[in-house]
């Protein structure tokens, strides 16, 4: 497993963090650390430290998170 940091920028609304977390879980990706903060413009910036087995797994989970309503961007940092 390789450690990877991903940043997810999204709307600041109830349930969105749970949906993002569920997507990681459904794709077999473990979250080892999460830092979440709301910004003044009703957005949230979430940085996740995750463990992935291979780059294809990372690509797949990023695509899934990008498809969640309210997610604005996902990037590896």
C-alpha positions in Angstrom: 0.0 0.0 0.0 1.2 3.5 -0.8 0.3 6.6 1.1 -1.3 9.4 -1.0 -2.8 12.8 -0.1 -5.9 14.0 -1.9 -7.6 17.3 -1.6 -11.4 17.5 -2.2 -13.0 20.9 -2.5 -16.8 20.8 -2.2 -19.9 22.6 -1.1 -20.2 23.0 2.7 -23.5 21.0 3.2 -24.7 18.2 5.4 -23.9 14.7 4.4 -21.3 15.5 1.8 -18.3 14.4 3.9 -20.1 11.1 4.6 -20.6 10.6 0.9 -17.0 11.2 0.2 -15.9 8.9 3.0 -18.2 6.2 1.7 -16.8 6.4 -1.8 -13.3 5.8 -0.4 -14.6 2.8 1.6 -16.5 1.3 -1.4 -13.3 1.3 -3.5 -11.2 -0.4 -0.8 -9.3 2.8 0.1 -8.5 3.3 3.8 -8.4 6.9 5.2 -5.6 7.2 7.7 -6.1 10.9 8.3 -8.5 13.6 7.4 -8.3 17.4 7.8 -11.6 19.2 7.0 -12.3 22.9 7.2 -15.1 25.2 6.0 -14.3 28.4 4.2 -16.1 31.7 4.2 -17.7 31.1 0.8 -19.8 28.1 1.8 -17.2 25.6 0.6 -15.2 23.0 2.4 -11.6 22.0 1.8 -10.9 18.4 2.8 -7.4 16.8 2.8 -7.3 13.0 3.1 -4.3 10.8 3.7 -5.2 7.5 2.2 -3.6 4.2 1.4 -3.9 2.8 -2.1 -2.7 -0.5 -3.6 -2.1 0.9 -7.2 -2.6 3.9 -9.3 -5.7 2.5 -11.0 -7.4 2.2 -7.7 -6.6 5.9 -7.0 -7.9 7.0 -10.4 -11.1 5.0 -9.9 -11.8 6.5 -6.5 -11.0 10.0 -7.7 -13.5 9.6 -10.6 -16.1 8.4 -8.2 -15.7 11.3 -5.8 -15.8 13.8 -8.7 -19.2 12.3 -9.6 -20.7 13.2 -6.2 -23.1 16.1 -6.3 -21.5 19.1 -4.6 -17.9 18.1 -5.2 -16.1 20.9 -7.1 -12.6 19.4 -7.5 -10.4 16.5 -6.5 -6.6 16.6 -6.8 -3.7 14.6 -5.6 -1.5 16.8 -3.4 
